[in-house]
């Protein structure tokens, strides 16, 4: 059975009310505290995780900054990645999503509640505008997630190239960078079936601006990828 169907069926009594409330938040984002909306998203996702036979193994929660804005960079394995992070990170954050994902029902409502951005990587001008907008949001104190590979890897736990341009948000806002290593996330929604699956989410030690100040975006990308790769190698 499809895992999404399993998630819904096992939470059938919760779905209507939770969906209605999420849609209400999405249409009235300015009327409710960001944390309130984030906690409702987490409530839905944690129900889905339990109903979908997913075991989340999380480490490094103590590494998530709570006193300053940060940019989170994670390897990209599949559609479940952003949901796994949102379900486990208690600090509200938006995300930069490719335009195809931004319009997917449920993901779209989450994107609206979290003030996430859709990026068209084929449109250079639009991409630069997104980077600029995210940079300004981080300067104001909001947190954002970017997948620097740009698209999900189709090679399981093997990463693709990290694009240096996605790190301009961090270098321009001079914020801390929080690397996140995802392991086996691709098994949740990018493979058939609904058998029990274990996913690992590792929040690594943040990289303060002082550590990467003066580095080019491509060099920062290489640094972050190296740290994520080390954790993946250690975990599989």
N, C-alpha and C positions, 0 to 999 in steps of 0.2 A: 504494500500500500504506500502511496505517496506520503512523505513525511509531513507535508503541509496539511494534507487531509487528516492525518492522525492528530496533529496539533489542534485542529479545529474541533474534531469529533470529541476528543477527550476534555475539551473545555467548552462544550456547546452551551452550557448554562451561563458561562461568563461572556461569551462572544458578543451578543447584542448590546449589552450595557457598556462593555469596555469599548466597543467600536463606536457607539454613539458618543461617548464621552471624548474619545480621541478626536473624532471629527469636529466636535464642538470646540475643543481646544484649538484645533488647526484653523478654524474660522475666526477665532477670537484670541489670537496669541497675545495681544497687548493687554488683555483684560485679566490675565492670570500670571502669577509668579512663574518664572522659568523653572524653578525647582519643582513646583507642583506638577507642571506638565511633564517634566523629566521623570518624576517618580511614577506617574501613571504609565508612561511608556515602559518603564522597567517592570511594572506590575504585569503588563500584558506579555512582555518578552519572557519573564520568568515562568509564567503559566505555559507559554509556548514551549519553552525549553523542557519543562517537566513532561508535558504532554507528548513531546516529540521524541522521547527516549534519549535525551541528550544529557551527558554528564560533563559539566564544565569544570575543568581543573584550572584554577586561577592562582597565580603567584604574583607577588610584587605590588599588591594593592597599596601598601604603605609608600610606594614610590610615586603615587599620583599626587601632584602638587595641589594644595588646598588654599594657599594664600596668594598665589599669583597665577595669571593666565599662562597657558601653555599650548604648544602645538603638538599633537599626537601624530606619529607616523608609524604605520603598520604595514606588514607585507599583506598582499591581497590574494586570497585563495578562492573566494566564491561569494555568493549572495548572502551567506550567513555571517560574514566577517563583521559588518557594521552592527548587526544585531547582537552578536556575541559580546562585542565591546560595550554597547549600550546597556546590556543586561548586567554587566559586571562593574562598570565604572560609575561610581555614585556622584561624580562631578559632572554637571550638565555640559554637553558639548555639541556643537554643530559639526557638519561634515561637508566635504567637497565630493560630490558624487558625479559620475558621468551622466549625461542628460538622459540616457536610456533608463537608468535606475530611478532617477528623480521622479519619473512619471508613473512608476509602478504603484498601484493601489496599496495602501498601508505604508509603504516606504515614503510615498508622497506626503501623507499626513504627518509622519514622523519628521520629514524634512521641513515642513512648514512650522511645526512646533519648536524645532531646534534651530530655526533660521539657517538651515543648510543651503548650499549653493549647488546648482547644476552647472557642470563645465562641459563645453563642447571643445574637445581637443583638436578638432579640425578647424576651429575658428580661433586664430591666434589672438585677435583683438578681444574677443569675448573671454578667453582664458586669462588674459592679462587683467581684465576688469575684475574677474573673480578673485584673482590673487590679491589685487589691490583692496577689494572689499573685505576679504578675510583678514588681511593685515590690519586694516583699520578697526575691525571688530576685536581682534586680539589686543590691540593697544587700549581698547576700552574695557578690557578685562574678561572677554569671552574666550572659551576654549574651542579649538577646532581639530578635527581629524582629517588627515589626508592619506590616501594610499599612493605612495610615490611611484609605484609601478604603472599606474594609470589604468590598467585593466587587470583582471584576475589572471593568475598563472594557471595554465592547464596542465601543469606538471607536478601536481600535488604540493609537497613541501619544498619544492625547488623554486627559488625566487627568480624573477626577471630583473632587468636593469631598473635602477632607481633614477627617475628623472630629476636632474638638479633644479629645474625651474620650480618644482613644487616646494622647494625649501626657501624660496624667496620670502614667503610669508613669515618664516621664522627669522631670517636674517634682517628683514626690514623692521619687524616689530621688536626685535632683540629679546625674544622670550625664551623660556626654557623649552627644550625639545624632549618629548617623552616617547622613546621607541617602544613598540609593542611587537612581540613575536607571537604569531598565530601558528598553531600546529594542528593539522588534520581538520581544519574548518571546512575544507572542500567536501568532506564526507557527509555533511549534513544535508545540504540542498542541491549539491552538484553531482550527487550520485543517486541511483534509484534505490527504493526501499525505505523502510522505517525501522530497521533493526537498531538496537542500542548502539550508540556511538559516543566516544570520548573525545572531547576537544580541549586543547590547551590554550590558555591565554596568559602570556607572561608580560607583565608591565615591568620594563627594565628601569634602571636608575636614570633619572632625567639628566640631560646634558645642559648645564647652564650656559647662558649666552657667553660668559667669559671664556668658556672652553672652546667655542668655535668662532669667536669674534675674529674678523680678518680673513676667514676662510672663504673661498668661493663656494657658491651653491653646490657645484658638482663635488667639491671636496667634502662638504657637509653630508651630501647624499651618500658618498662612499663610506663615511664614518658611521652613519646610522645603519646602513645596510650591513656593515661588518659586525656591528653589535647584535643586530637581529639574527644574522647568520650564525654567530657563535652560540646564541641561545637555542636556535633550531637544532644545530648539530648536537648540542648537549641533551636535547629533549627527545630525540628519536633514535 
